[in-house]
Amino acid sequence: KTLLADAKLKPVICSDEKITLENWLDEYICPSDKTDGSITVIDLSLLPAEVTHIITSVMARLTLEALQRYRRMNDGNTLPTVLVMEEAHTFIKRYSDNAEDENATSMCTRVFEKIAREGRKYGLGLVLSSQRPSELSPTVISQCNSFLLHRLSNDRDQELVNKLVPDNLRGLLRE
């Protein structure tokens, strides 16, 4: 009730305009008549924390499903797309499988786990940026092919990186 009563969220939650998904995507994400690609930045920093995970997971899920449809309708061709997640540890957290209630955070993590597992087949890649890799979902981390690492001071983060590096590179990592 509080979210519905918030004047800032009213246009998002229950807009007076009748807008279709296609029109919304054309206006806010990428015009469908563009042929040379597009970069879209979605800044959620001004949104209340309660809705950030929901909006992030919905946008990511819509992207994956749109690319699945695109591949099906275009004889197996993909549309190369990359999602870049800044502060990924806030959206792709470790969670407990035996949690009885499905909260927005674990729902968001599950969406990104699906993207990490299946996204490449549809041309969808993920770039994750995090200062706390040990807080990221192990499923997502295990699907990463490349890592760019800078100074890590937290012991848990260093342990995680140590496990990810092949045995023949451990000496280099110690240096």
ABEGO torsion letter per residue (X at the ends): XAAAABAAAAAAABBABBBBAAAAAAAAABBAABAAEBBBBBBAAABBAAAAAAAAAAAAAAAAAAAAAAAAAAGGBBBBBBBBBBGAAAABBBBBAABABBBAAAAAAAAAAAAAAAAAAAGBBBBBBBABAAABBAAAAAABABBBBBBBABAAAAAAAAAABBAAAAAAAAX
